[in-house]
Amino acid sequence: MKALVTGASSGIGREIALYLSELGYELILVARDDKKLREVQDEVKTKVEIEKMDLTNKVNPWILHEKYKNEPIEILINCAGVGVFGQFDETELEKDLELIDLNITALTILTKLFLKDMKKRNLGYIMNVSSIAGFMDGPLMAEYYASKKYVLSLTRAINTELKKDDSEVVVCALCPGPTDTNFNDVAGVEFKVKPYTSEFVAEYAVNKMFEEKLVIIPGTKMKMLALLSKFMPGEIIRNVAYSIQRRKRR
């Protein structure tokens, strides 16, 4: 049994990798930070291959699939992602495009290519990491919220297609709320509420994936927030989101 995990050097991706190793899965770990990947490699209990790779380079997801397409990969975890904080007209366009390349383009390429392989075997799990942000619009983090909404929508649609095909392949979207990762440092924000631990989110997510849960939301408060987002007027949600994001400014 093998699992491929992107964004595996830290945070939720790292903890998912460690948990899958405890469950007996051999691992292929992908991230940009070679040193942190090797630290994860030293911690896991099963066989590990590491791939230092920048997935914002649109060629690299294709290269990654080409290398491992003939491996018996049962699980794909698309966890690599990044956030950009700031007013839309003031954030750096280069960073915005890197966000799109990583959060959307790389995830789409890997999902499509590995899904084709899994459908041929009629076996496999794909977890796409979205966010509670995927249920709403996000002023001051507009690009990030929009990218996570894309991931959630894409995953739901693929799930319906697989069911119509009577496929045994499972896809799911993980939608965590505030989680204790290095996301804050990269995005330049600071959570004002107590975040969940990466370990809790990772174990909860993997367990629910095996239960074939389509949308995975760790924590009761986050489940309630996702539910409220369906009924509250969009303008109110956006104003609340703006206030929350503004308070995150360091």
Backbone hydrogen bonds, N-H to C=O, Kabsch-Sander energy under -0.5 kcal/mol:
donor,donor_aa,acceptor,acceptor_aa,energy
2,K,72,P,-1.0
3,A,26,E,-2.4
4,L,75,I,-2.8
5,V,3,A,-0.5
5,V,28,I,-2.7
6,T,77,I,-2.6
7,G,30,V,-1.1
8,A,30,V,-2.0
10,S,7,G,-0.7
13,G,10,S,-0.6
14,R,10,S,-1.4
15,E,11,G,-2.1
16,I,12,I,-2.6
17,A,13,G,-2.1
18,L,14,R,-2.3
19,Y,15,E,-2.3
20,L,16,I,-2.7
21,S,17,A,-2.1
22,E,18,L,-1.8
23,L,19,Y,-1.4
24,G,21,S,-1.6
25,Y,20,L,-2.5
26,E,1,M,-2.8
27,L,47,K,-2.7
28,I,3,A,-2.3
29,L,49,E,-2.9
30,V,5,V,-2.7
31,A,51,E,-1.8
34,D,32,R,-1.0
37,L,33,D,-2.1
38,R,34,D,-2.2
39,E,35,K,-1.5
40,V,36,K,-2.1
41,Q,37,L,-2.6
42,D,38,R,-1.8
43,E,39,E,-0.7
43,E,40,V,-1.1
44,V,40,V,-1.6
49,E,27,L,-2.3
51,E,29,L,-3.1
53,M,31,A,-2.6
53,M,51,E,-0.8
55,L,53,M,-0.8
57,N,54,D,-1.4
58,K,56,T,-0.7
60,N,57,N,-1.5
63,I,59,V,-1.9
64,L,60,N,-2.9
65,H,61,P,-2.1
66,E,62,W,-2.5
67,K,63,I,-1.9
68,Y,64,L,-1.4
69,K,65,H,-1.6
71,E,68,Y,-1.8
73,I,71,E,-2.4
74,E,2,K,-2.4
74,E,72,P,-0.7
75,I,2,K,-1.5
76,L,125,Y,-2.5
77,I,4,L,-3.0
78,N,76,L,-0.6
78,N,127,M,-2.9
79,C,77,I,-1.3
85,F,187,A,-0.8
86,G,140,L,-3.2
90,E,87,Q,-2.3
91,T,87,Q,-1.5
96,D,92,E,-2.1
97,L,93,L,-2.5
98,E,94,E,-1.9
99,L,95,K,-2.2
100,I,96,D,-2.0
101,D,97,L,-2.6
102,L,98,E,-2.2
103,N,99,L,-3.1
104,I,100,I,-1.7
105,T,100,I,-2.4
106,A,101,D,-2.6
107,L,102,L,-0.8
108,T,104,I,-2.5
109,I,105,T,-2.5
110,L,106,A,-2.5
111,T,107,L,-2.5
112,K,108,T,-2.5
113,L,109,I,-2.6
114,F,110,L,-2.3
115,L,111,T,-2.0
116,K,112,K,-1.8
117,D,113,L,-1.3
118,M,114,F,-2.4
119,K,115,L,-2.7
120,K,116,K,-1.5
121,R,117,D,-1.4
122,N,118,M,-1.4
123,L,118,M,-1.9
125,Y,74,E,-2.8
126,I,170,V,-2.5
127,M,76,L,-2.9
128,N,126,I,-0.6
128,N,172,C,-2.8
129,V,78,N,-2.4
129,V,127,M,-0.5
130,S,128,N,-0.9
130,S,174,L,-2.6
132,I,176,P,-2.4
134,G,131,S,-1.9
135,F,132,I,-1.7
136,M,133,A,-1.6
141,M,138,G,-2.2
145,Y,141,M,-2.5
146,A,142,A,-2.2
147,S,143,E,-2.2
148,K,144,Y,-2.1
149,K,145,Y,-2.0
150,Y,146,A,-1.9
151,V,147,S,-2.0
152,L,148,K,-2.1
153,S,149,K,-2.5
154,L,150,Y,-3.1
155,T,151,V,-2.2
156,R,152,L,-2.2
157,A,153,S,-2.2
158,I,154,L,-2.4
159,N,155,T,-2.2
160,T,156,R,-1.7
161,E,157,A,-2.0
162,L,158,I,-2.6
163,K,159,N,-2.1
164,K,160,T,-2.3
165,D,161,E,-1.4
166,D,163,K,-1.3
167,S,162,L,-2.6
170,V,124,G,-2.8
172,C,126,I,-2.3
173,A,214,L,-3.1
174,L,128,N,-2.0
175,C,173,A,-0.5
175,C,216,I,-3.6
180,D,196,Y,-3.0
181,T,179,T,-1.6
184,N,181,T,-0.6
186,V,182,N,-1.7
187,A,183,F,-2.9
188,G,184,N,-2.1
189,V,184,N,-1.9
190,E,248,K,-1.1
196,Y,178,P,-2.7
198,S,180,D,-0.5
201,V,197,T,-2.1
202,A,198,S,-2.6
203,E,199,E,-2.3
204,Y,200,F,-2.4
205,A,201,V,-2.5
206,V,202,A,-2.5
207,N,203,E,-2.3
208,K,204,Y,-2.2
209,M,205,A,-2.3
210,F,206,V,-2.1
211,E,207,N,-1.0
212,E,209,M,-1.7
213,K,208,K,-2.4
216,I,173,A,-3.0
216,I,214,L,-0.6
217,I,215,V,-0.6
223,K,219,G,-1.8
224,M,220,T,-2.2
225,L,221,K,-2.1
226,A,222,M,-2.4
227,L,223,K,-2.0
228,L,224,M,-2.7
229,S,225,L,-1.9
230,K,226,A,-0.5
230,K,227,L,-1.2
231,F,227,L,-0.5
231,F,228,L,-1.4
232,M,228,L,-2.4
237,I,233,P,-2.0
238,R,234,G,-2.6
239,N,235,E,-2.1
240,V,236,I,-2.5
241,A,237,I,-2.9
242,Y,238,R,-2.4
243,S,239,N,-2.0
244,I,240,V,-2.5
245,Q,241,A,-2.8
246,R,242,Y,-2.5
247,R,243,S,-1.6
248,K,244,I,-0.8
248,K,245,Q,-0.9
249,R,245,Q,-0.6
249,R,246,R,-1.0
250,R,188,G,-0.7
